[in-house]
Amino acid sequence: MTELARKIVAGVGGADNIVSLMHCATRLRFKLKDESKAQAEVLKKTPGIIMVVESGGQFQVVIGNHVADVFLAVNSVAGLDEKAQQAPENDDKGNLLNRFVYVISGIFTPLIGLMAATGILKGMLALALTFQWTTEQSGTYLILFSASDALFWFFPIILGYTAGNASAVIHLLPW
């Protein structure tokens, strides 16, 4: 992983060229200071990299399912601190729609797993009631129902926290 991370950092123009780094399910998403320093053709030929995409003001390196491990290795090699990364500067690159989508995706992407888990739990509770595996008065049902509603009860707080992360606001909470 470390060797691949070194090649990726070199391929995007070095650690000094990286403004921010995020990842999704299969891609490393770089915001670069100078995109002309990135060597897309070299990265495309690197073993372990599926493809390279330049889209929406981002330089994306498609890795595959093990992207989280590579993300941590790139952070380590480039000397980036996950929590201290700078947010992309509001420059005039990209149109208004691209910038809007970038901000919204930065806010909601960390919540996707939590929202999926909540939906699955609510679905399982509905099945349990439908097939009469449990009743609405049982202790197990009440605890699981409360847990499945917790996201929605605290959604404004959680959304505020992820919005702060997306805009690189200094964290006031210790976690």
N, C-alpha and C positions, 0 to 999 in steps of 0.2 A: 504494500500500500504506500509506503513512504517513497519508494522509487517512482511510482506513478504520480504521486503528489508533487514530487520535485519536477517531473517533466511537465505537469500541468501548469505549475507556477511559472516555470521558464517559458512555456508556450503562450501564456497570456501577457508576457512582457515583464515578468518579475513581480515580486511582492510590492514594490513601490507603485506599480501600475494598477493595483487592485483598490478600488474605492470601497466596495462591499461584496460580500459573498453570501449567497443563500442556496438552498437546495430544495428540490421537490422530490417526487418519488424516484426519478431516474436521472435527474440532471443537476449539475452544478451551475448556478446562475451567477455570473460575474457582472458587476458594474465596473467598467474600466475607465481610467483617466484618459487614456489615449488608445483607441481601438486599433490604430494603425500599427501599434507595437505587437499586437497579438499575431501569432503564427498559426492560423487555422489549418493550413495544409500540413504542417508538421504534426499538429495534434491529431488530425484525422488518421495519420499513419501510425500513431502510437498504439501499441497493444494495450488493451484494457479500455480504450475509448471507442465507443460505437460510432459517434458522429459529433460534429460541431455545428452549431446553429447560431447565426447572428440575427437577432430579432428583437424588435421593440426596445432598442437601446441597451439590450443585454447581450452578453457573450455567453452562450450556453454550451456546456460540454456534457454530452450524453454518456453516462457511465453504465447505467443498469441498476439492478436492485441493491447493490452494495454501495450506493451513493453516500449513505450516512457515514460509513467507515472512511471513504475517500475524503468526504467533507472535513471530518476531524483531522485527517492526516494533512490536508491542504492548509487548514487553519494552523496546525502546528508548524509545518514547513515555512509558511509565509509569515509566521509570527502574528497572526490575527487572533484577537481575543473575541470569542463569540458574543459576549455581552457588550464589548466596547467598540464594536464595529460602527463605522460611521454610516449614517443613512445616505443614500444617494443624494447629491446636491440637486436642488431644484434649478436645473439649467433648462435651456430652451430646446433640448434635444427631444425629439418625439412630439407628436401632436398631443392635444389636450386629452383625447380619448385614451391614448397609450399611458399617459401619466396617471389618469384616473384609475384605469384597470390595474396598474402597478401598485398604487396605494391600497386599493380595495383588496387585491390578492395578498398583499403583505399583512393586512389586518386579519383576514379570515383564514389564511392557510394554516396557521398553528391550531385553529379550532376544528379543522376537518375531522381529525381522529376522535375528538371528544364528542362532536355532534353525531358521528357515525355510531359510536358506542351507545350514546343516549337513545338513538333511534332503534338500534338492535335490542336494547333492554326493554324499551317500550313495546316493541313488536313481540318479544318473548312473553311479556306480561299479558298482552292481549290474547296471545295463543293460550296461555295458561288459564285465563278466564273463559275463553271460548270452549275449550275442551274440558272444563271443570276440573282442572288439576289443582286449583286453589280457589279460594273465595276472596272477595274484597275485604273481608274482615280478618283474614289470617295475618299473623305477625310478619311472616316472610314477604307476603304481597305488599304490606304497608311499607316495610323498609325498602324493598326494591323500587316501589313506586316513588317514594321520596327521593331515592338516589337518582332515578331517571328524570325527575323534575328539577334536581339541583342545578343543572346547567341553566335552565330557563330562569330560575329564581335569581341566580347570580350572574346572568348574562351581561348586564351593563358593566359590572365590575371586571369580568373576564375580558370583555370587548375593549374596555378602557386600557387594560394591561397590554393586550396585544397591539392596540393602536400606539401605545407608548413605545413598544418594541419596534414597530414598523417605522416610527419617526425618530428613533434613537433618543428618546427623552430619558433623562437620567432617572434611574429607578429609585423610588423612595422606599420601596419595600425591600427587605433583606434577601428575598429569594429571587 
